[in-house]
Amino acid sequence: MNTNGEKDGVMLGVKTYYSISEVCSEIGVAPHVLRYWESEFPQLRPKKNRAGNRAYRDRDIDIIKTIKHLLYEEGYTIPGAKKNLAASRSHSAEAGTAVIDPGTPDHGGIMAVKKELKEILSLLTR
């Protein structure tokens, strides 16, 4: 990211809507993958402009990043990622907090704490 807030040729936070090509270049997936994810994940429903082209908001891009993380980095299947995404969205809505962005540097720290808590729980249940 440079000093103008530009990342991978896309000005983040400047525009309200992004085209599918801008999102694809930022996220690193092909357009057909995004269109497929739209059919599989009900949370991902970008608006369409008058010409019928997809117009992605920052919220849509956050969902796409989460889906990509679950599928490519965590190794979830599509059904597993759907359940995880639905559960995390409903949990955050109940708690009144935002969903953790998997791109944040502390995400690995959270996973380590989660693993350690599971180990403690297993010791306590013996």
C-alpha positions as CSV (number, residue, x, y, z in Angstrom):
1,M,0.0,0.0,0.0
2,N,1.4,3.4,-0.9
3,T,0.9,6.7,0.8
4,N,-2.2,7.5,-1.3
5,G,-4.0,4.4,0.1
6,E,-3.6,2.6,-3.2
7,K,-3.3,-1.2,-3.0
8,D,-2.8,-3.4,-6.1
9,G,-4.0,-0.5,-8.3
10,V,-7.3,0.0,-6.5
11,M,-8.0,3.1,-4.4
12,L,-9.4,1.6,-1.2
13,G,-11.8,3.7,0.8
14,V,-12.2,6.3,-2.0
15,K,-15.0,4.8,-4.0
16,T,-18.4,3.6,-2.8
17,Y,-18.6,0.9,-5.4
18,Y,-16.0,-1.3,-7.1
19,S,-16.3,-3.3,-10.4
20,I,-15.8,-7.0,-10.5
21,S,-12.4,-6.6,-12.2
22,E,-11.2,-4.2,-9.4
23,V,-12.3,-6.7,-6.8
24,C,-10.7,-9.6,-8.6
25,S,-7.4,-7.8,-8.9
26,E,-7.5,-6.9,-5.2
27,I,-8.6,-10.3,-3.9
28,G,-6.6,-12.4,-6.3
29,V,-9.4,-14.6,-7.7
30,A,-11.0,-14.9,-11.2
31,P,-14.3,-13.3,-12.0
32,H,-16.0,-16.7,-12.4
33,V,-15.0,-17.6,-8.9
34,L,-16.7,-14.5,-7.5
35,R,-19.9,-15.2,-9.5
36,Y,-19.9,-18.8,-8.2
37,W,-19.5,-17.6,-4.6
38,E,-22.4,-15.3,-5.1
39,S,-24.6,-18.3,-6.0
40,E,-23.3,-20.3,-3.0
41,F,-23.2,-17.7,-0.2
42,P,-26.4,-15.8,0.5
43,Q,-24.4,-13.1,2.4
44,L,-22.7,-12.1,-0.8
45,R,-25.2,-10.2,-2.9
46,P,-23.6,-7.2,-4.6
47,K,-25.8,-4.5,-6.1
48,K,-26.1,-4.2,-9.8
49,N,-26.0,-0.9,-11.7
50,R,-28.3,0.2,-14.5
51,A,-26.2,-1.8,-17.0
52,G,-26.5,-4.9,-14.9
53,N,-22.8,-4.9,-13.9
54,R,-22.0,-5.9,-10.3
55,A,-21.1,-3.1,-7.9
56,Y,-19.3,-4.3,-4.8
57,R,-19.2,-2.3,-1.6
58,D,-16.5,-2.5,1.1
59,R,-18.8,-4.8,3.1
60,D,-19.0,-7.2,0.1
61,I,-15.2,-7.1,-0.2
62,D,-14.9,-8.0,3.5
63,I,-17.2,-11.0,3.0
64,I,-15.2,-12.1,-0.1
65,K,-11.9,-11.9,1.9
66,T,-13.5,-14.0,4.7
67,I,-14.7,-16.6,2.2
68,K,-11.4,-16.8,0.5
69,H,-9.6,-17.2,3.8
70,L,-12.0,-20.0,4.9
71,L,-11.7,-21.9,1.6
72,Y,-8.0,-21.4,0.7
73,E,-6.2,-20.9,4.0
74,E,-8.4,-22.8,6.5
75,G,-9.3,-25.6,4.1
76,Y,-13.0,-25.5,4.5
77,T,-15.4,-27.0,1.9
78,I,-18.1,-24.8,0.5
79,P,-20.8,-26.2,2.9
80,G,-18.4,-25.8,5.8
81,A,-17.5,-22.3,4.9
82,K,-21.2,-21.4,4.6
83,K,-21.9,-22.7,8.1
84,N,-18.8,-20.9,9.5
85,L,-19.7,-17.6,7.9
86,A,-23.4,-17.9,8.9
87,A,-22.4,-18.7,12.5
88,S,-19.8,-15.9,12.8
89,R,-22.3,-13.4,11.3
90,S,-25.1,-14.4,13.7
91,H,-22.7,-14.5,16.7
92,S,-21.3,-11.1,15.9
93,A,-24.8,-9.7,15.5
94,E,-25.8,-11.1,18.9
95,A,-22.7,-9.8,20.6
96,G,-22.9,-6.4,18.8
97,T,-19.4,-6.7,17.5
98,A,-17.8,-6.9,14.1
99,V,-16.5,-10.1,12.6
100,I,-12.8,-10.5,12.9
101,D,-11.1,-9.8,9.6
102,P,-8.9,-12.7,8.7
103,G,-6.4,-10.3,7.2
104,T,-5.6,-8.7,10.4
105,P,-2.1,-9.4,11.9
106,D,-3.6,-10.6,15.2
107,H,-5.7,-13.4,13.6
108,G,-2.9,-15.9,14.1
109,G,-2.7,-14.8,17.8
110,I,-6.4,-15.4,18.2
111,M,-6.0,-18.9,16.7
112,A,-3.2,-19.7,19.1
113,V,-5.3,-18.6,22.1
114,K,-8.2,-20.7,20.8
115,K,-6.0,-23.7,20.6
116,E,-4.6,-23.2,24.0
117,L,-8.0,-22.8,25.5
118,K,-9.1,-26.1,23.9
119,E,-6.1,-27.8,25.4
120,I,-7.0,-26.4,28.9
121,L,-10.6,-27.5,28.5
122,S,-9.5,-31.0,27.6
123,L,-7.3,-31.1,30.7
124,L,-10.1,-29.9,32.9
125,T,-12.6,-32.5,31.5
126,R,-10.4,-35.5,32.3
